[in-house]
């Protein structure tokens, strides 16, 4: 697909950039909608966090990408040539988290949890649009699809540079991001309304978003042929590492909170073990993929593991909820 959207004199405007701009705009708008509708945090806190996280997230997204593609940069000037692209979504996530911590340090009254909840909900929507930009830029794709019967979008997409049809992994990610967005909306409606039964802590929506997104990266980053590898390593995929760390730590955190609330129950012990098992089996499938190239089986096993961990994390979270009229701050 032609990536060039418009040429104004010497200025090139690409569809990839247009889609990313729309994604950012929708993410910001959706964040304010959630802040207003569900009365989570304050608009000033949200605005301050968004304004601060944009430059910090931009820098970190670039740094993460550069660490994974050191061979692309021949000089210091290449590192600052931002027009050539090269960014990581997790760098943006780190930017938001760091911005929230900075604002909390500067202003103790800053509601970091609620602000991150709203940004997470908006980000889920933005990811849907952002991933679809890969249709034009030709990244986030998978293996070559040889069977002509499968040469159709959204299963596969024609890659002009390769002159072949490849798996449209970005479309799968967009579809899963849509599922996450719907889930986040449900969490907001059910667990953030202090007048309706169960309520959770400020920041829980953001944690659930990171848990589900981390699980999705465990699957889809394995399918990417253009994945980011840590320090040029040919095996360790950066997005999978970050995703595994997030969903494991968050599951353990929910298990600790569940123990404090309900005592030492069987699910308090089992839930972290499920998270660790999901990491271990995924690692085994990655090693097996390199050795035997049984891609369909490996992707299926990883998908089942990540889906199971996502459900496991949500279920252990539900055991931490309070039945009452006020959210735990």
N, C-alpha and C positions, 0 to 999 in steps of 0.2 A: 504494500500500500504506500502511495506517495505521502511522505511525511510533511512536505512543504504545503502550508495552508495559504500563505500570502507573501508576495514580494513587493515591498514598498521602497523603491529606490535601491539602496544597498542593504536594506534591512530585511532579514529573512524571518518569517514567523512560521513556526512549525506546529503541526497538529498536536504533537506530544506536549509542547509547552502550553498550548491552548487548553488541553484537557487538564494539565496539572494546575493551571491557574483557576479553572472552574472547580477543581477538586478542593483547592485551598479555600476558595470563597465559600463553597457549600459547607465545608467543615466548620468554618468560623460562624456562618449564619446558623447552622444546626446547633452549635454549642450555645449560642445565645438563646435559641428557641427552647432548648432543654432547661437552661438557667431560668428562663421566664416562666415556662409552663409548670415546672416542678418545683420552682422556688428553691433552687439549689445554689447556695452561695450568693454572691453579689455580682452585679454586672461590672462594677469597677474592678473587682478582684479578677474577674474573667478577662477583661480587656487588658489589664496590666500583665497578666500571665501570657496571654497570646502575643502581645507586643514584644515582651522580653524573650519568649521562646522562639520567635521567628529567627532572629540573628543567631542565637545560641544553637538552635536546631539545625540551621543551615551549616554552621561551622562543624558541628559534630557529625552530621550526615556526610559531609565531605571527608572528614578525617577517617571515619569508619571505612568508607569506600577506598580511600588511598591506602590504608593499611592492608587491604585485600588485593590491591592492584599496583603494587610498587613498581612492577616492571613497565607500566604504562608511562611513567614519568621520568624523562631523561634529564630534566633540569628543575631548579626551584621555580622558575617561571611557569612550568607546566602545572605545578600544583595550584597555582592561582589563576589558571585559565578556566574560569567557571563556565564559559560558554561551551566547552567541550562535553559538559555533563559529567555524570559520575557521582551519585548520591545514594545513601542508604536510609531506608525508612526507620530503622532502629536508631539511627543517629538523631532523627527528629524526635522520637520518643524520649531519648535521653535528654534532649534539649528542653522538652516540656517538664520532665521530672526535676531537672536541675533548676529551671526557672522557678518552679513552685517552691523548692527548698530555699532559694535566694530570697524570694518575696516573704516567705515565712520568717526567715532570719531577720529581715529588715523590719517587717511589721508582724508582730506576734498574733495580731487579730486576723491576719489573712487566713481565709478558710481554704487551705491547700487541698483537702480531701474533696470537698464539693466542687471546687474549680476543676480539678483533674477529672472528676466524674463527667462534667459537662463537655470537657475537651475530648475525653475518650469517646463519648457518644458521637460527637461531631466528626472525630477522626474515622470512626467506623464507616460513616457515609462518604467521607472524602476518599478513603481507600478504594471504594468501589469504582469511582470515576478515575482515580489516579492509575489503577491497574489497567483499565481499558485503554489508557494512552499508549500502552505497549503495542497495541494493534498497529500503530503508525511508526513507532520508533524501532520495532523489531527486536525487543529484548524480552526477558522473562518468558522464554519459550522452552520447549522440551525436545524430546528425541524426534528423529525423522519418522514420519508416518508413511509407510510404503504402500499400504493397501489403498487403492483409489476410492474404495467405497467409504473410506473415512476422511476423504478430502473435503471437509465442509466445516464451516465455522458454526458454533464455538468449540467443537472438538479439536480442530486443527486450523492452521492458517498458513498461507503461502509465504515463504520467506524469500524475498527477491535476491538477497545476497547469496544465499545458499542454493537458490533455484530448486528448492524442495519444499514439500509440505511438512510442517513440524507441529508438535503438540502445542496448543494454545494455552499454556499453563496460566498465563495472566488472566484468562477468562474464568478458569476454575477458581483462582484466588478472588476475583471480583465477586463470583457467585457465593463463595464462602463468607466474604466480607459482608455481603447482603444478609446472610443468615445471622452473622454476629450483630449487625445493626438492629435487626428485628429482635434478637435476644436482649440487647441492651435496652431497647425501648420497653420491652416487657419487664425487665429488672427495674427500670426507672418507675414504671407505673405501679408495680406491685410492692417493691421494697423501699421506695423513696417517699411514698405517701404516708405520712405519720398518722393519718386518720383511719387507715385501713390495716388493721392487724399487724402483721410482721413488718419490722423495719430493721435496717442494718446500719452500719457505721458509715460516716462520710468517707468517701474514697473507695468504698466497696465496688462500685460500678466500674471504676478505673481498673481495679484489681481483676475483676471478672473479664473485662475487655482484654487485658494483657495476658490472662490465662488462655482465653480462647484463641487470641491471635497467635500466641506462642505455639499452641497445638497446630494451628493451620500451617505455620512455617515449618514445623517438623515434617509435614507431608510435602508441601509444595516446593520447598527449597531442595528437597531430594530430587524432584523432577526437573529442576532447572539445569540446563546444560551451560548456562552463563551465570551460575551461582557465584557469590562472593566467597572466596576461600581465605582463611586466616593466614596472613603472612606468606602468601603464595603457596601454602600447603595444598597439595592436590586432593586431599581427602576431607579435612575439617572445614565444614561449611559454616560461615559466621552466623547466618540467620538461624540455622538450626541450634547453634550453641546458645544464642541469646534467648530463643524461644524456649528451649529446655530449661535454662536457668530460671526464667520468669515463671513458667507454669509449675516447676518443682518447688521453688521458694514460696510461691503463693499458696500452693496446696498445703505445704507444711505450716504456713502461717494460719490458714483456716483450721487446720487440725489442732494447733495449739489453742486457738480461741475456742474451739469446740470442747477441748478438754477442760478449759477453765469454766465453761458454762455447764457442761453435762457430766463432767467427771471422765475417768478413763474408760471409754467404751471401745468396742471392737473396731468401729469404723475410724476412730482416732488413730489407731495403729495401721489399719489396712490402707487408708487413703494415701499417705505418703509412700507406702510400698508400691502402690499402683503407679504413682508418678515415676518412681525410680525404675520400675519394671518397664514402663513405656519408653524411658530413655535408653535402657539397656537393650531392649529388643530392637529399637530403631537403629542403635549403633551396630548391632549384629547384622541387620538387614543392609546397612550401608557397606559394611565389610563384604557381605555376600554379594552385593551388587557389583562391586569391583571385581570379585573373583569369578563369578559365574554369569553375570549379566542377565539374571532372571528378573527382568524389570517389572513385569505385571504382578508376579507373586510378591515381590518386595514392596512395591507401592501399595498393594492391597493390605499387606500386614502392617505397614507403617500407618496407613489410614485408619485401620481398626484400632491400633494402639493409641493414636492421637485422639480419635473420637471417644474412645473409652476414658482417656485421661480428662478430656473436656467435661464429660458427664460426671466423672468422679469428682473433679474440682467443684462443679456446681452443686453436687449433692452434699459434699462436706461443708460447703458454704451455707447451705440451708439449715444445717444443724447449729449454726452460730447465731441465727436470727432470734430476735427478741419478740415476744408477743406482748405488745403494749402500744402506748400512744406516742412515745417519743423515740426518736432515733438515738442511738448511742453515739456520743460525740468523741 
